[in-house]
Amino acid sequence: MSRSYFPSWRLVQPKNDLDIVAPDERLPWGQNTAMGAQHVVAMFGSTILAPLLMGFDPNVAILMSGIGTLIFFVFVAGRVPSYLGSSFAFIGGVIAVTGYAGAGPNANIGVALGAIIACGLAYTIIGLIVWFISARSGTGVDWINRMMPPVVTGSIVAVIGLNLAPIAAKGAMGGSTFDALMALMTVVCVGGVAVYTRGTIQRLLILIGLLIACVLYGLFTNVLGLGVPIDFTAVREAAWVGPPTFAAPVFQLGAMSVIVPVA
């Protein structure tokens, strides 16, 4: 694999649904563009949703996400196509230490920021330990895979998802019966694409599923008048640039003892 900041990706054409596209490979431009669009939809939504659930300013999250991703690219010499977005692992801890009610700005955001900064320091120390042991052992990160096999790491991801499931259910079912049915319909559309399609279409299950759900929602609302119609007026009137609102961190031992273990 090239170590250049502009690596030359090798063109591949997956033969079946199980074929993996490596970091130094790329799909044909049509599929590549569609996959990129899906990635933007999936990652941008989560980058915005996580700060909203914690009462943070989404503009700050977007700004820091971009800065963090650029720093990451510098360290990996552009060889790892990864995007650093908001972490859902902190949501439970932030809500616990700030008492956030779930609507509007978080009045105790400083306490959460101080604890997250401390958690960042813990991540740095962990990274240095991993780097030192991997360099000394001569076997790379194999020791990590032995200590934390998929059954462990997968369980952690499952716990995070199960912890957030009530928030997703509350958001989907918190409106009218029509809104709840539309939320369920969206899940069914994405699941249907995943189960009943193959090849490129199946790889684009999130993008295509959301597009189908949007078309159906527009049909039910704008045409049949069953709910709030789709209206882009707010989007047209919104500012192109949204200045972030920064807050000063507050370092409290109790808050740090809750959030730092997230690392």
VENWO-V340486 format. One record per residue. N is the residue number from 1. PSI is psi as a letter, one per 40 degrees, with the letter a starting at -180 (none if undefined). OMEGA is omega in radians with two decimals (999 if undefined). Layout:
n/psi/omega
N/PSI/OMEGA
N/PSI/OMEGA
//
This chain:
n/psi/omega
1/h/-3.13
2/i/3.11
3/e/3.13
4/i/3.05
5/e/3.06
6/g/-3.06
7/i/3.11
8/h/-3.09
9/h/-3.12
10/h/-3.13
11/h/3.10
12/i/3.08
13/h/-3.12
14/h/-3.11
15/d/3.11
16/i/-3.03
17/e/-3.08
18/e/3.14
19/h/-3.12
20/h/3.06
21/h/-3.07
22/i/3.14
23/d/-3.14
24/e/3.14
25/i/3.08
26/i/3.08
27/i/3.00
28/i/-2.97
29/d/3.13
30/d/3.12
31/d/-3.13
32/d/3.14
33/d/3.13
34/d/3.11
35/d/3.10
36/d/3.11
37/d/3.10
38/d/-3.13
39/d/3.10
40/d/-3.13
41/d/-3.07
42/d/-3.04
43/d/3.13
44/d/3.12
45/d/-3.13
46/d/3.12
47/d/3.12
48/d/-3.04
49/d/-3.08
50/d/3.10
51/d/3.10
52/d/3.14
53/d/-3.14
54/e/3.14
55/f/3.11
56/i/3.08
57/h/-3.13
58/d/3.13
59/d/3.09
60/d/3.14
61/d/3.14
62/d/-3.14
63/d/-3.10
64/d/3.06
65/d/3.11
66/d/3.13
67/d/-3.14
68/d/3.13
69/d/3.12
70/d/3.09
71/d/3.11
72/d/3.12
73/d/3.11
74/d/-3.08
75/d/-3.12
76/e/3.10
77/f/3.08
78/e/-3.02
79/e/-3.11
80/h/-3.09
81/g/-3.10
82/i/3.13
83/h/-3.12
84/h/-3.13
85/a/-3.14
86/i/3.14
87/h/3.08
88/e/-3.11
89/d/-3.07
90/e/-2.96
91/d/-3.13
92/d/-3.14
93/d/-3.13
94/d/3.13
95/d/-3.10
96/d/-3.05
97/e/-3.11
98/e/-3.09
99/f/-3.08
100/h/-3.07
101/e/3.07
102/e/-3.14
103/h/3.10
104/a/-3.14
105/i/3.11
106/h/-3.08
107/d/-3.13
108/f/-3.06
109/d/-3.12
110/d/3.13
111/d/3.12
112/d/-3.12
113/d/3.12
114/d/3.14
115/d/3.13
116/d/3.07
117/d/3.08
118/d/3.10
119/d/3.07
120/d/3.07
121/d/3.10
122/d/3.08
123/d/-3.14
124/d/3.13
125/d/3.11
126/d/3.13
127/d/3.12
128/d/3.11
129/d/3.12
130/d/3.13
131/d/-3.09
132/d/-3.11
133/d/-3.13
134/d/3.14
135/d/-3.10
136/d/-3.05
137/d/-3.11
138/e/-3.13
139/e/3.12
140/b/-3.07
141/e/3.13
142/d/-3.12
143/d/3.10
144/d/3.12
145/d/3.10
146/d/-3.13
147/d/-3.08
148/g/3.13
149/i/-3.13
150/d/-3.13
151/d/3.12
152/d/-3.11
153/d/3.10
154/d/3.12
155/d/3.12
156/d/3.11
157/d/3.12
158/d/3.13
159/d/3.11
160/d/-3.14
161/d/3.14
162/d/3.11
163/d/-3.12
164/e/-3.09
165/d/3.12
166/d/3.12
167/d/3.11
168/d/3.14
169/d/3.13
170/d/3.12
171/d/-3.11
172/d/-3.04
173/e/-3.05
174/e/-3.13
175/a/3.14
176/i/3.08
177/d/3.12
178/d/3.13
179/d/3.12
180/d/3.12
181/d/3.10
182/d/3.08
183/d/3.10
184/d/3.12
185/d/3.12
186/d/3.11
187/d/3.14
188/d/3.14
189/d/3.13
190/d/3.12
191/d/3.12
192/d/3.10
193/d/-3.12
194/d/-3.02
195/d/-2.94
196/e/3.09
197/i/3.14
198/i/3.05
199/a/-3.07
200/d/-3.14
201/d/-3.13
202/d/3.10
203/d/-3.13
204/f/-3.01
205/d/-3.12
206/d/-3.11
207/d/-3.10
208/d/3.10
209/d/3.11
210/d/3.10
211/d/3.11
212/d/3.14
213/d/3.12
214/d/3.12
215/d/3.14
216/d/3.12
217/d/3.10
218/d/3.11
219/d/-3.10
220/d/-3.04
221/d/-3.07
222/d/-3.09
223/d/-3.05
224/e/3.08
225/f/-3.08
226/e/-3.11
227/a/3.12
228/h/-3.07
229/i/3.07
230/h/-3.09
231/h/-3.11
232/e/-3.13
233/d/-3.13
234/d/3.12
235/d/3.13
236/d/-3.09
237/e/-3.10
238/i/3.13
239/i/3.11
240/d/-3.11
241/h/3.11
242/h/-3.11
243/h/-3.14
244/i/3.08
245/h/-3.08
246/i/3.10
247/i/-3.12
248/h/3.12
249/i/3.06
250/h/-3.05
251/h/3.09
252/h/-3.06
253/d/-3.13
254/d/3.13
255/d/3.14
256/d/-3.14
257/d/3.11
258/d/-2.99
259/d/-3.10
260/d/3.11
261/e/3.05
262/d/3.12
263/none/999
//
